[in-house]
Amino acid sequence: MAQSFQRDCVELLGRRLAQGEISRRAWLAGLAALGAPAGLAQAQAGRPLVMVNWGGLANDGFGRFYGAPFTAANPGLAVTQDSTGPSAGRIRSMVESGRVTWDLCDSSASSAYLLGGMNLLTKMDYGIIDRTKVIGPGFALEYGAAPYSFSSVLAYDSSKFPTAPTSWADFWDLRRFPGQRLLRRDALGTLDAAMMSLGRAPDQVYPIDTRAALRRVAEIRRNTVFWSSGSESEQFLRTGEAVMGQIWHTRATVLNRESNGRIKFIWNQGLLQAGIFVIPRGNPGGANAQRLLGAMLANAEAQVGLLGLLGNGPTNPAAAAQVPAELKANNPTDPANERQQVVLNGQWWGANYQQANQDYLDTITG
């Protein structure tokens, strides 16, 4: 299974700690924000709200970015983090068994549509959550809302090309831009890029013509390596095994910095994705989970803090003005960067992911 963006953020954070770029305190704060295990705060009154993420590390962290501010504003409502990974399958199993222990889960737009359509999620209460606190409709859905964002972008080794690539059409052009390509071992985001390489305008990418997109992928399959984790995608470009690839913007930012600008990336035709949180149906914390998510969306300052620490893009419109100048170039939701991208259509992917991804895997391994 391809690594999730969220789990990759934890890996990047650990590397920054090891390299001395951040303090242990900042590392713990980042883990807490991502969902690494935190203390259960049993000393506080009442059952803690359980926020589930993809931490993957057995270290305690305190939710400075979201949990602590929420508790400070709502005495008695503690927030604890669970890093066991809220996959769609686990959410479904928990709800169908009637033993729900999670309140708020870091998921995706496609899973919000899929699980919501199966009556496994609680609808967002936009009487509690202010939907004006997000940059667009794709970030406040019927069954989920997004307090962060990330992008899949085109990265390339500038030393290999006298003329820089500017689009997915260039990515697919092996004659003008020779060399090994790099794509994720997952259809989501990849087939969208394939459609744009065929000349589809950004507002006409969806619905994806899966047959046409898969044929397009097949054209370059023998000139392509496929990554399953963020570190793997970085390594392929760092070592020169690939000269151009579609990778997460967080990894592209690291490569650009550590290669002294040799490896560059572009925002044009990037796939901007909403970091959607969902609430399992029958969650123990009830409406307090809605209040927590609403506070996360409203806290522009915390979102800017996450951008600086993890690279996750803010989704609150007020955050852009608070982003330090040195971070703007790497912020996926900076207005100058956002307008060049396509918001990934979670509704289409929610309805089509299982079959499209299997067909994609068959195409790249056949």
C-alpha positions in Angstrom: 0.0 0.0 0.0 1.3 3.4 -0.8 2.2 5.6 2.1 -0.2 8.3 3.2 0.8 11.9 3.1 0.1 12.2 6.8 2.4 9.4 7.8 5.1 10.9 5.6 4.8 14.2 7.5 5.8 12.3 10.7 8.8 10.8 8.9 9.9 14.2 7.8 9.5 15.6 11.2 11.7 12.9 12.7 14.4 13.6 10.2 14.4 17.3 11.1 14.8 16.4 14.7 17.7 14.1 14.0 19.4 16.8 11.9 19.1 19.4 14.6 16.8 21.6 12.6 14.1 21.6 15.3 14.0 21.1 19.1 12.6 18.1 20.9 9.8 20.4 22.2 8.9 21.4 18.6 9.1 17.8 17.5 6.7 16.7 20.2 4.4 19.5 19.3 4.4 18.4 15.7 3.7 14.8 16.6 0.8 15.9 18.7 -0.6 17.9 15.8 -0.1 15.0 13.5 -1.6 12.5 15.9 1.3 10.8 17.7 0.2 9.4 21.1 -0.3 11.9 23.8 -1.0 11.6 27.5 -4.6 10.7 28.2 -5.1 13.7 30.4 -7.1 11.7 32.7 -6.7 14.3 35.4 -9.0 16.6 33.5 -12.7 16.2 34.0 -14.7 14.0 31.6 -13.7 11.7 28.8 -11.1 13.2 26.5 -12.0 13.7 22.9 -9.9 11.3 20.8 -8.4 12.7 17.6 -6.9 10.0 15.4 -4.1 10.5 13.0 -1.2 8.7 11.3 1.6 9.4 13.8 3.2 5.9 13.7 5.7 6.8 16.4 5.5 5.5 20.0 6.3 8.9 21.6 4.0 11.0 23.7 3.2 14.5 22.5 1.0 17.3 23.6 -1.4 18.9 21.2 -0.1 22.4 21.3 -1.5 23.5 18.0 -5.1 22.3 18.4 -5.7 20.3 21.6 -4.3 22.8 24.1 -6.0 25.9 22.7 -9.3 24.0 22.5 -9.1 22.8 26.1 -8.0 26.3 27.3 -11.2 27.7 25.6 -13.3 24.8 26.8 -12.2 23.8 30.4 -12.9 20.2 31.1 -12.8 19.1 27.4 -9.4 17.4 27.1 -8.1 16.2 23.7 -5.9 13.1 23.4 -4.2 11.8 20.3 -4.3 8.3 18.9 -1.7 7.4 16.2 -3.1 4.0 15.2 -4.2 5.2 11.8 -7.8 6.0 10.9 -8.1 4.0 7.6 -11.5 3.9 5.9 -11.6 0.1 6.7 -11.0 0.6 10.4 -13.6 3.4 10.6 -16.1 1.2 8.9 -15.3 -1.8 11.1 -15.6 0.3 14.3 -18.9 1.9 13.3 -20.5 -1.4 12.1 -19.5 -3.2 15.2 -21.1 -0.5 17.4 -17.9 0.0 19.4 -16.8 3.5 18.3 -14.0 5.0 20.4 -12.8 7.7 18.0 -14.2 11.2 17.8 -12.3 12.9 15.0 -10.2 11.3 12.3 -7.7 12.6 9.8 -9.0 11.1 6.6 -9.5 12.4 3.0 -12.1 13.9 0.8 -12.5 10.6 -1.1 -13.1 8.7 2.1 -15.5 11.3 3.4 -17.7 10.8 0.3 -17.3 7.0 0.4 -17.9 6.5 4.1 -20.5 9.2 4.3 -22.5 7.5 1.5 -22.4 4.3 3.5 -23.9 6.1 6.6 -20.7 5.5 8.6 -20.0 9.2 9.3 -21.7 12.1 11.1 -22.7 15.0 8.9 -20.9 18.3 9.6 -23.0 20.7 11.6 -22.4 24.0 10.0 -24.3 25.6 12.7 -21.3 24.8 14.9 -18.6 24.8 12.3 -18.1 28.0 10.3 -17.7 27.0 6.7 -16.5 30.5 5.8 -13.3 29.6 7.5 -12.0 27.6 4.6 -10.7 28.7 1.2 -13.2 26.9 -1.0 -16.1 24.4 -1.2 -13.8 21.4 -1.6 -12.6 22.0 2.0 -16.0 21.9 3.8 -17.9 18.8 2.7 -21.1 17.2 3.9 -19.2 14.6 5.9 -15.9 16.3 6.6 -13.8 19.6 6.7 -10.2 20.4 6.2 -7.9 22.3 8.6 -4.9 21.7 6.3 -4.0 21.0 2.7 -1.2 19.5 0.6 -0.3 19.2 -3.0 1.1 16.8 -5.6 3.5 18.8 -7.8 5.9 18.4 -10.7 9.5 18.3 -9.5 12.5 18.1 -11.8 16.3 18.2 -11.9 17.1 21.6 -13.5 20.6 20.5 -14.4 19.2 18.0 -16.9 17.1 20.5 -18.9 18.1 23.7 -20.7 14.4 24.6 -20.8 12.3 24.0 -17.7 9.1 21.9 -17.9 5.9 23.9 -17.2 3.1 21.3 -17.4 2.1 17.7 -17.3 2.3 17.7 -21.1 6.0 18.4 -20.7 6.2 15.6 -18.2 4.9 13.2 -20.7 7.1 14.5 -23.5 10.1 12.2 -23.5 11.6 13.6 -26.6 11.9 17.3 -25.5 12.5 16.3 -21.9 14.4 12.9 -21.9 15.0 10.9 -18.8 13.4 8.6 -16.3 10.1 9.7 -14.8 8.7 9.2 -11.3 5.1 8.5 -10.3 3.3 7.4 -7.2 2.2 3.8 -7.0 -1.3 5.0 -6.5 -3.9 6.3 -9.0 -5.1 9.2 -7.0 -3.5 12.4 -8.3 -1.7 10.5 -11.1 -4.6 9.9 -13.4 -5.6 13.6 -12.8 -2.2 14.7 -14.1 -2.5 12.3 -17.0 -5.7 14.0 -18.0 -4.1 17.4 -18.0 -1.2 16.0 -20.1 -3.8 15.2 -22.7 -4.9 18.8 -22.9 -7.9 18.8 -20.5 -8.4 22.3 -19.0 -8.2 22.4 -15.2 -11.9 22.9 -14.9 -12.5 19.8 -17.2 -10.3 17.2 -15.5 -13.3 15.6 -13.9 -14.9 13.2 -14.6 -11.6 11.4 -15.4 -11.7 9.3 -18.5 -10.0 6.4 -16.8 -9.3 4.5 -20.1 -7.6 7.5 -21.7 -5.7 8.3 -18.5 -4.5 4.7 -18.1 -3.4 4.5 -21.8 -1.4 7.7 -21.1 0.3 6.1 -18.1 1.1 3.0 -20.2 2.9 5.2 -22.8 5.6 6.0 -20.3 5.5 3.0 -18.0 8.8 1.6 -19.2 10.5 5.0 -18.6 9.0 5.4 -15.1 9.9 4.3 -11.6 7.1 4.2 -9.0 7.3 5.3 -5.4 5.3 4.1 -2.4 6.6 6.4 0.3 7.6 10.0 0.5 11.2 9.2 1.4 11.4 6.9 -1.6 10.2 9.6 -3.9 12.8 12.0 -2.6 15.6 9.4 -3.0 14.7 8.7 -6.6 15.2 12.3 -7.5 18.1 12.9 -5.2 20.2 10.1 -6.7 19.2 10.9 -10.3 17.4 7.6 -10.9 14.6 9.9 -12.0 14.9 13.4 -13.5 11.3 14.4 -13.2 8.5 13.3 -11.0 5.1 13.9 -9.3 5.7 14.1 -5.6 4.2 15.8 -2.5 5.1 19.5 -2.1 6.6 18.9 1.3 9.2 16.5 -0.2 9.8 18.8 -3.2 10.5 21.7 -0.7 13.1 19.6 1.1 14.8 18.6 -2.2 14.9 22.2 -3.4 16.5 23.4 -0.2 19.0 20.5 0.2 20.0 20.5 -3.5 20.6 24.3 -3.3 17.9 24.9 -5.9 19.1 22.2 -8.4 15.9 20.3 -7.9 13.0 22.6 -8.5 9.2 22.2 -8.6 6.3 24.1 -10.1 2.8 24.8 -8.7 1.2 25.0 -12.2 -1.3 22.1 -12.6 -0.5 20.9 -9.1 -3.2 18.8 -7.4 -4.3 20.6 -4.3 -5.8 18.2 -1.8 -7.9 18.9 1.3 -6.7 17.4 4.6 -10.2 16.3 5.6 -11.1 15.3 9.1 -14.2 13.1 9.6 -16.4 12.1 12.6 -17.4 8.4 12.8 -21.1 7.9 13.3 -21.8 7.3 17.0 -18.6 8.9 18.3 -18.5 9.1 22.1 -17.8 12.8 22.3 -20.9 13.7 20.3 -21.1 17.4 19.3 -17.9 18.3 21.0 -16.1 16.7 18.1 -17.8 19.2 15.9 -16.7 22.0 18.2 -13.1 20.8 18.1 -13.0 20.6 14.3 -14.6 24.0 14.1 -11.9 25.4 16.4 -9.2 23.8 14.2 -10.6 25.5 11.1 -10.9 28.9 12.8 -7.4 28.9 14.3 -5.5 30.6 11.5 -2.5 31.1 13.7 -2.1 27.4 14.5 -2.4 26.6 10.8 0.4 28.9 10.0 2.4 27.2 12.8 1.9 23.9 11.1 3.0 25.3 7.8 6.3 26.4 9.4 6.9 23.1 11.2 5.5 20.5 8.8 4.8 22.3 5.5 1.0 21.6 5.6 -0.9 24.4 3.9 -3.4 26.5 5.9 -7.0 26.4 4.8 -8.3 29.4 6.7 -8.5 32.4 4.3 -7.2 34.6 7.1 -4.0 32.6 7.3 -2.4 33.8 4.1 -1.8 37.3 5.5 -0.1 35.8 8.6 2.4 33.5 6.7 6.0 34.8 7.0 7.5 35.9 3.7 10.1 33.1 3.7 7.3 30.5 3.8 5.1 31.8 1.0 6.9 30.2 -1.9 6.3 26.7 -0.3 2.7 27.3 0.9 0.3 25.4 -1.4 -2.6 27.7 -0.4 -0.7 31.0 -0.9 -3.0 32.9 -3.3 -0.3 33.0 -6.0 0.3 29.2 -5.8 -3.3 28.2 -5.2 -4.7 29.8 -8.3 -2.3 27.7 -10.5 -3.6 24.4 -9.1 -6.5 22.1 -9.5 -8.4 21.0 -6.4 -8.6 17.3 -6.4 -12.2 16.1 -6.8 -12.8 13.9 -3.7 -16.4 13.1 -4.8 -15.2 11.6 -8.1 -12.4 9.7 -6.3 -14.8 8.5 -3.5 -17.0 6.9 -6.1 -14.2 5.5 -8.3 -11.0 5.0 -6.3 -11.2 1.2 -5.8 -11.6 0.2 -9.4 -9.5 3.0 -10.8 -6.6 2.2 -8.5 -6.7 -1.5 -9.3 -6.7 -0.8 -13.0 -3.8 1.6 -12.5 -1.8 -1.0 -10.6 -2.5 -3.6 -13.3 -1.3 -1.1 -15.9 2.0 -0.3 -14.2 2.8 -3.9 -13.3 1.5 -5.6 -16.4 
